[in-house]
Amino acid sequence: MKLLLFRVYSKVTSSLPTSFARCVPVPLLKMTFRALFGLLILLLSLSSTSGSFFDQATKPKCRKIQIKMCEDMPYGSTIYPNDILPNDEQDLVNQIEHFHPLIKTSCHKDIKLFICSVFAPMCSDAVPKAVTSCRSVCEEVKRDCVSIVESFGIKWPEVLNCSKFPEPPEVCMNPNHKKGSAFEHEYDPIPARMGGNGQLLYGKESVRESFSFGHLPSCPKDMINLDPTDRNGTCAVRCNADLLFNKNNKQQATFWMLLLAFVNALITGFTVLTFLIDSDRFRFPERTICYVAGCYFFYSLPYLSRFFFSVDQTACSTTPSGISYLVHSGLDNTICVASFVVSYFFSTAGSLWWIMLAFTWFLSAGRKWVPEGIDACRSYLHLFAWGVPMLLTLAVLITHKVDASELVGLCGVGNTDPWMLLGFHIVPRFAFVLVGSCLIVAGFSSMCQEREAFRRRGTDTSKLDKLMTKMGVFSALYIIPSIILIICDIYHMAVLFQWYPQTVGCKTQGGADRGHCNRPIQPQFDIYMLNLVVSFVIGSSTGLWIFSPKTFLSWQRFLCCGLCTPPPPPKLQANTVGQGHPLIPVNPPPHPPNGHYLPLSVATSVPSAQQHSLYPSKIV
């Protein structure tokens, strides 16, 4: 299949229709087709792989026991699928049937309970995970029954290897046989109680009791205890619950989020398309702005996905018993993980491409690099600008620290964990602003010196002034919003340090039942709205750079496909020279030093005899 695709790709790229070439440059067509072809190959590779990173198995859920042999167990529900058993239910039935003769021998009073606890482990709302027999039960059963198994020339089955079974204080099942109890006949479908050592006890005196975890810390009543057996476990916020924000706050934030994301996608998409139809016009350092626009275009897509998906689909997961909660750490929800990857990767990449803009501006203005020299090093720029975000994104995925925002109903990092917020948002963004600002200031310092030198020679610097103003405004539209985002994130981190121990980490503080989890005051909603609005300003500011008459002409040529009559070139009037500032100064400026360079294609006129000493760049 892939070989066939490669043949089609070679044929298409070698014979692009000439009719399209009149409208769109052939290099653009090839680049677009290569991107689509690469995406197709990637999808085929993922589909042919047995398990990709984003392939999530069916989440385990508590369900009624459907194995006929085990229907009379003292518990009525099992967890399926689980780590021990195959996902094929028919295969599961076939495997347990092999143990039916062993159960018939009654070699041990708990042989049936033991076998069923392996192939149909207990599950309940109180303990939402697979609970099997304790290791001591396995060892007792093996001691009494191994001789019968070996008499048939069969080794003790690996699935019944006692070293794989838990032992207290881990939760496990251990039948409680006391004098006078008819354990074999008085099962109850509701599990009994927790013993002090973590064992599940069964017997006549406890069949009417349910699980009791009084000795373990509990979660607040409006939150979900994901693992009642873990005293250091976390509590989860119920999906669509109002914890930090009320419903009015969430509706308002969702409205502005969708509106701003839509406007941002329009502006950045227009910027990227302008670059694609007239890529020769944009050279380094200006080309980096197009990459910034592309990053923030993709950054807005997860927010726009809320048009099509509900909060339950984008930000929630479910317990095995079916209770829905906001994702706070995990990769169970595929849409949640995908939205995090897209938003975090491209927002970080957009910041790094802004640093590449500052860096190439410094090389152009401060070090007198020509665009050809910068373009020759573009591979290193791409490696840094795409590689660092990829490493940061993988670090979050490896640690399973993806969490959901209660306010906007999308997944990210640092929404509930203050330390992840510090490490993956505040520190990187502060470093980006600091490094980029230093490079911008260094570039402006060199440009100011060049402008003064031109003015002393009597050279017109109006276009240089315009360029410096344009670069200054664009830099401010990144630096100022980034500083605001850092301040908002610091405020959110302070809120999390107050709220996290009282909500998500309530059990580590002693539990809600002991009065240790008192809620702080509600955070300031306006600060979170400011954070949301400002996050889209950086991407939208890229439109300021390309909104010009040149952009209008580029789109006119593209839409007309060469059929429209181009405007006649302006004619130089005879009396142009001598009106206002002359194109060539009356007193020629002194010969510039070797290596002198006018950055960013400033149209400053010099005598033709000295053109060989200048290396003009074309950025505007």
N, C-alpha and C positions, 0 to 999 in steps of 0.2 A: 504493500500500500504506500509506504513512504517513498520507495523507489519510483513508483508511478507519479507521485506528487512532484518529485524532483525533476522528472522529465517534462511534466507540464510547466513547471516553473521556468526551466531553461528555455522552452519554446516560446512562452509568453514574453519573457524579458528580452529575448533576442528579436522579437518581431512586434514591438509595440505599434499600434496603429498610428499612422502619420496624422490622421485627423485629430487625434487627441493631442499630439505634440504641438499643434497650433494653439491649443487652449492652455495646456499645462506643460511645463518643461519636462522633458524626458527623465532627467535625474529625479525629479519629484515623483513621477509615476513609478520609477523603479524602487525608490525608497519606500513609498507607500505599499507597493506590492510585496516587497521583502518583509515589511513589518507584519502584514496580514498573513503571509506565508509562514513566518516564524511563529505567529500565534497559533496557526493551524497545526503545525508540527508539535508545539508544546501541548496542545489539547490532546492530540493523538497519543503522545508519550504518556500523559497522565492517565488517559483512559486505558492504555495497555499495561499500566503498572498495577500490580496486585493491590497496593495500598499507598496512596500518596499522602502528603503531609496533612491535607485538608479532608481526607476521607475519614469520616467518623462512623464507627460502628453504631448499631442501634443501641440507644441508651438503655441500661438495665432498668427494669420495672418490676414491681411486685405484682404477681398474678396468681390466680388460683392454681393449685397443683393439679396437673392434668395427666400425671402418670398413675395408672390404675393401681399399681402395687403400693403406692405411697399415699393414697387418698385418706387413709385412716391415721395419718400422723398427728401428733398433738399440736401441730400448727397447720393452718390452712393455706398459707401463701408461700410461694417460693420466688426467688429472683431469677429473671431470665432476660437476656443471656448473662452468663457469668464467666469468670476466668477459667473455671475448672472444666466446664462442659462445652461440647460442640454447639454451634448455633443451630444445627439441623435437629429439629425436635424428633424426627423419626430415628435418626442415628442415636439420639439419647435414649429412646425407648429400647432400641436394639441392644445397647450396651448394658442397661440395667437388667435386661432379661437374662444375661449371662450369669447374674448373681442369684437368680431365682432358686436354683437347686441348693445353693449354700444357705439361703434364708430358710428353706424347707427343713434343713438339718437341725435348726435351732441350736447350733453349737454354742451360742451365747444369747442371753436373754435380751440383749440390745442390738443383735445383729441387723434386724430390719430397720430400726431407727438409725443405726450407723450408716447403712448402705443408702437409705433415702436421704440422709443429711448430706451425703456426698453428691448425689445426682439431683437432688431437689433441696438445696440449702434453704433454711428458713429466712423469711423476709417479712417485716411488718413496718407500720408507720413509726413505731417507737425506735426500731433499729433498721434504718433504711439501707441495709447492705446485706450481703450473703453471710449467714451465720451457720456454720457446720459444727460437727461434734468436736469435743475437746480431744487433745492428744492422748489423755489418759484413757478415754473411751476406746480410741483406736487400738491402743496397746493391749487393753483387756480383750477386745474382740480378736485381735490377731493372735494373742496367746492361746485362746481357746479354739480358734478355727483354722489356724495355719496348717495344722497336721492334716485336716480334711482336704484342703486345697492341694497340698503337696502329694497327697495319696493319688491324685489324678495326674501326677507328673507336671503340675503347673506351679510356677513360682507365684509368690504373693503379688497381686497386681500392683503396678506402679501407681495407679490412681488412688490406691489405698495406702500409700507410703505414709507412715505415721509422722515422719519428720516434717511433712507438709501441713500438718494440722496445728491449729493454734493451741496455746495453753494460757491459763490465767496469768496476768490480769486481762489478757485479750478476751473479747466476748466470744463465747463458744457454748455449745449445748452439752449438758451433763445430766442424765436422768437421775432424779432424786428418789431412790427406792427406800421407803420407810415401812416399818412393820404395819401391816394392815392395809396397805395400799394395793390396789389391783391395777398396776401401771399398764399392763398389756391391754386392758379393756376400758379404762377410764381416761381416755385421751380427751383433751379439750382443744378446739380449733384456735383458741386464743392462747398465745404463749404465756407462761407463768411469770415468775418474778426474777429479778436479778439477785444473785447471791452476793455477799460482801466481797468475794474474790473475783467477781466478774462472770461467774458461771450462770447459765440459765437453768433454773431449777424447775422440775416438774414433779407433780405428785398430787395425791388426793386433797391435801390441805391447801394447795396453791392454785388449783385449776381455775378458780374464780377471780384470781388477781391478774392484773396486767403488769406490764413492765413498770418497775419503780426505780428511778435514778435519783433518789433523794440525796444520796451521798456525792453526786456529781453536780457541778455548776450548770445552771440552765440559762437559756436566752430570754430576752424580753418577750412578752406575749405577742407583740405585733411583728416579731421576726421568726425565722425558721432555724431550728437547731439541726444543722446538717448531719451531725454525728453525736448523738447523746452520750455515746460511750467514751468520747474523747474530752477530757477536762480542759484541754488546750485548743479545742476546735473552734471554728468560727461560726458566727451567726450570720444569716443572710437576710437581706431585705426582701420582703414579698414583692412580687412583680406588681407594678401599678400602685404600690403603697406610697403614702405621703409621709416621708421621714424628714428630709431636709427642706423640702419645698412643698407647697400646696398645689392643688390642681390648677388654680388660676395662674400661678407662676409657670407651670409646665406648659400650659396652652399658649401663654404669651411667648415663652422661649421657643416653642416649636414653630409658631407663626414667623417670627423674625429669623429663625434659623433657615427655614425653607426659602424665604424671600431673599435673604442675603446670599445663600448658596446659589440660587438661581441667577442673580445678578452677577455674582463672581464668576460663575461658569460661562455666562455670555461674554463678559469682558475678556477673560483669559482665553476662551476659545477663539474669539475674534483675533486676539493677539497672535496666537499660535498659527491660525490660518493665514494671517498676513505674512508671517515668516515663511510659511510653506510655499506660498505663491510667488514670493519675491525674496528667496533666501540669499541671493547675491548682494542684496542691499544691506543685510545685517552681517557685520563682521565683528570679531572680537575687538573690544570688550562688550559691544552692544548685543551680541548674540546671546550672552548669558541671560539677558532679560527675557528672551523668548523661552529659555528653559525654566526660569522662575515662573512664567505664566503657565507653562505646561504642567508644572508640579502642582500649582494651586488650582488648576482646572480639575485634575484628578482628586485633589484634596476635597473639593466640594461634592464629589459624587456620593460618598457615603451619607452626607447630610441630605442630599436629594433622594436617597433611597427611602427616606421616611415618607415620601409620597406614596410608596407602594407597599411598605412593610409596617406592621404594627410594632409597638414596643415589645410585645411578647416574642416576636420573631427576631428582632434585632438585638435585644439586650437581656433576654431571660433564658433560664435553664430550668430543668425540672428535677425533682428528687425521684428516686425509684417508686415512691408511692404516688407520684403525679402532681405534687405541689410545685407551683411555679415561683421562681425567685430571681432577683437581679444577679447577673453574673458578677462575681467578685474575685474570682481567681480560677481560671480554667479555660479549656479549649473545646468545650462540648458543643457550643452553638457555632455552627459554621458561618452563618451570616455575621455574627458578632466578631469572629476572628477575622473574616475578610474585611469588614469595615475598619477594624483596627489597623490591619496591615496597610490598607490603602491610605487612610488618613494620616497615620503616624509616619509612614515611609515618605510620602510625598511632601508632607509639611516640613520634615527634617531635610529632605533633599532640596526643597525650595529655599530654605535658610542657607544651605551650603552653596547653592548656586548664586545667592546674593554675595556670599564671601568670595566666590570666584569672580563676580563682577568687580568687587572692590580690589581683588588681587590683580586682575588684568588691567583695571584702571590705573593701579599703581605702577604696573610694568609699562603701560603706555605713556602715562604722564610723568612718572618719576624716573623711570629707567630708559625711556625713549625706545621702547620696543615697537616694531612695526607690526601690523596685524598678521602678516605672513609668519613672523616669528612666533607669535602667540598661537596661531592656528597649528603650527607644527608641533606644539606641546599639548594639543587639546586632549589627547588620550589620557594624559595624567590628570587633567582637570575632570574628565568624566570618571576616571577611576576613583578619585577622591570624593566627588560630589554624589556618586551613586553608591560607592562602597561603604562609607561610614553609616549612612542611614540603613543600609542592609544589615550591617553588623548589630546596630542598636535594635532593629526590629527583631532579628533572630534571638538576641539576648532576652527580650521580653517573652517571646514564644517559648524558649527553652525553659524559662523559669515559671511559665504558666501564669504570669501576672496580668493577664488581660482582664479588665474589669469594665463594668458598665456605668454610665452616668445616669443618675436618677432624673436629672433635669431635662436632658435632650433624648434620652433613650437610645444612645449609641455607645459602642464599646471603644475603649482606649486604654491608656495606662496612667495610673496615678489618680483615678477617680475616687478610690476608697483607701488607698495605701499612701500615706504621706512620704514615706521614704522612696517609693518608686516615682512619685511626683517630683521629688527633689533630684533624683538621679537621672531621670529620662526626660525631664522637661526644663526645670529651672536651671540646672548646671549647664546643659548643652546650649540652651538659648542665651544664657549670659556669656558663655564663651564665644558664641557666634557674633553677638553684638560687639563685644570688646575687640575681637580680632578684626572684624569688618570695619569698625569705626576707626581704628588705628590706620588701616590701609587707606581708607577714604581721606582721612586728614592728611596723610603723607602725600597722596596724589594731588589734593587741592593745594598743598604748600608748593609743590613743584609747578602746578599750573599758574599760580599767582605770580611766581617768579618769571615764568615765560610771558605772561601778559604784560608785566611791567617792562620787560625787555622789548616787546613789540611796540608798546606805547612810546618808549624813548626813541625808537626808530621812525615813528610816525606811521606805523602800520595800523590799519583798521582792525580792531579786536571785537567788533560787535558780535560776530558769530561765536567767538571764543567765550564771550560773556554769556551769550545765550546757552551755550553748551554747559558751562559751569553752573548756571542757574538750574538747568534741567537736571543735571546730575545731583545737585544739592537737594532739590525738592524730592527726587526719587529716593535718595539716601535717607532723608528725614522721614519719608513715608514708610520706611522699613524700621529705622532705629526707634522712632517714637512709639509706634504700635508694639514693637518687641519689648520695650521697657515697660509699657503698660501691661502686657501679657505676663511679664516676670512678676510685677507687683501683684497682679490678680492671682497668680499661681502661689505666691508666698502667702497671700491671705487664705487661699484654699487649703494650703498645707497647715496653717495655724488652726483652721476649722477642723481639719481631719485629726490633728493631735488632740483636740478636745472631744470630738465625736467618735473616733475609731475605738478607743477603749470602752466607751459606754454603749456601743452598738455592735459592730462587727466583732470586736475583741472582748465582748462582755464576759465571756466565760473565764478568760484569763484574769479578770479582776475579781473573781469570786462568784459571779453569777447573779442574775436578776432576782432570784428568789431570796437572796440574802441582802438585798437592798444596795448593791454595789454599782448599779448601772443607772445613774441619774442623768437625764438628757440635758445638755447645755442649751443655751438660747439659740433660736434659729439664725442662720447666717444671713448676711445682707444680700438680697436677691439682685439688687442693682449692680453689684460688683461682678456677679456671674454673667449678667446681661452685657456688661461692658466687655468682659472677656470674650463673649461670643461674637459681638459686633466687630471688635478690633481684629479678631483672628482672620476675618475676610478682607480687611483693608489692604494688607500687603499684596495679595494677589490682584485685587482690583486696581491697584496703583500702577500696574504694568501697562494698563491701557493708556496712561498719560504719555508714555514714551512713543507710542506708535500713532497716536491721533494727530495726523499732520496732512498737508496737501500731498505729500509723497505717497502716503497710504491710500488716499483717494485715487491717485493715478494708477497705483499698482492694482487695485481692485477693478478699475475701469479697463485696464489692459486684459486682466484675467477674465472678466465677464464678457467682454466683447470678442475674445478669442482672435484678436487681430483683425476683425472685420470693421471696427470703428476707425475713423480717420484720426490719427494722432494729432494733437495740437501742434501748430507750427512752432519751430524753435524761435525764441526771442531774438530779434535783430538788434545789433549794437548800433545805436544812433551815433551820428558823427559828433554830436556835441556832448556825448556822455563824459568823456574825459574833460576834466576841468570843472565839472559841476559837483559841488560838494567835495567829498574826499576823493582824490584821484585814485584810480586803480593801481598805478605805480607811483610811489612817492617821488616828489620832485628831487629831494636829496636822497639818493639811494642809501639804504642802511649799510652798516659795515658788514663785511663777510662773516657769516656765523662760524663758530668753531666747529671742528670736525665732530661728526656724530650728532650734530644738533638736529632735533626732531620736533615737528609740530604734531602733537597728539590729537587723535580723534577728529581728523579731517577738518580742521578749522580753515576756512577759506580766507587765509591771509595772503595777500599778493606780494610777491617779491620780484626783483628783476630776473629776467629770463637767463641772464648770464650766471646766476647763482642757483639755479634750480637743481643742479647736480648734487649740491651739498645737502639738500633736504630730502627727507623720507616721509612723504605725506601718507597719512592714514585716512581711511574713509570709514567713519563710524556714523555720521549723521546723514 
